[in-house]
Amino acid sequence: MAIPRILVVDDDSEMRQMMTQFLRQNGTIALPASSEREVQSHLDGGRVDLILLDVMLGDENGLQICRRLREEQDVPVIMVSALSADHQRMAGYAVGADDYITKPFNPELLLARVKAVLSRARRSSSLVHRRNTKTFRFAGWTYRAKSQEVLSPDNIQVALSQRETALLQVLLANPHIPLTRTEIAVAFDVTGSTSQSTEAMGRSIDVLVGRLRSKIETNPKAPQILKTERGVGYVFSVDVTAEDE
């Protein structure tokens, strides 16, 4: 297995050095960068398996950099920021970040999150932003993103509504990760409106989950694919593989 190559992007030289050294001591090749230009130079120059990207980079904005990366790159991105409010975290997910960790953080926690994102990236594409040319397979099912076709294990095409398809894309991008109703609704706007109250948004997601279960579960009352995660929300509890069409 190749040693992970991780790009550490932070304009604070002490933080950048600390993170780089720690990651190198824990079995990775950590490469420092302080600007979007340096990020692009690393990407042009060789393989990068993951980017740790600070939200505030002096005159540059990490969220905007992440958004531009998502237009051309599949490399996983973990946003790193001192901004910890829910809406700030959701802004990171909305532009395509795979994870979001707030400063100050325990280095061991950072390492755990890095390993988790790398593991997910090996199994499947971890973002909805990467769905356009992929075929996803889960529990015998097939989802062809380009044509938005859903095929059952019996190779029967199952019709999904636009919102049901959007929900499925979110779940396929985040297997085995418990997602709150707010994360599903706000980050990917599957309800069609982010202006609803939290309670109304939650009800919309619950109804949508019920509809999707009725189409992909053998027994929707005892779901084995899309399960309820008590106290959190929902989790897509089966492995997902992705391949280019």
Secondary structure as UniProt FT lines:
FT   STRAND          5..9
FT   HELIX           13..25
FT   TURN            26..27
FT   STRAND          29..33
FT   HELIX           36..45
FT   STRAND          50..54
FT   STRAND          56..57
FT   TURN            58..59
FT   STRAND          60..61
FT   HELIX           62..72
FT   STRAND          77..81
FT   HELIX           86..94
FT   TURN            95..96
FT   STRAND          99..102
FT   HELIX           107..123
FT   HELIX           128..130
FT   TURN            132..133
FT   STRAND          134..138
FT   TURN            139..140
FT   STRAND          141..144
FT   TURN            145..148
FT   STRAND          149..151
FT   TURN            153..154
FT   HELIX           162..173
FT   TURN            175..176
FT   STRAND          179..180
FT   HELIX           181..182
FT   HELIX           183..187
FT   TURN            190..191
FT   HELIX           198..216
FT   TURN            220..221
FT   STRAND          226..229
FT   TURN            230..232
FT   STRAND          233..236
FT   STRAND          241..244
//
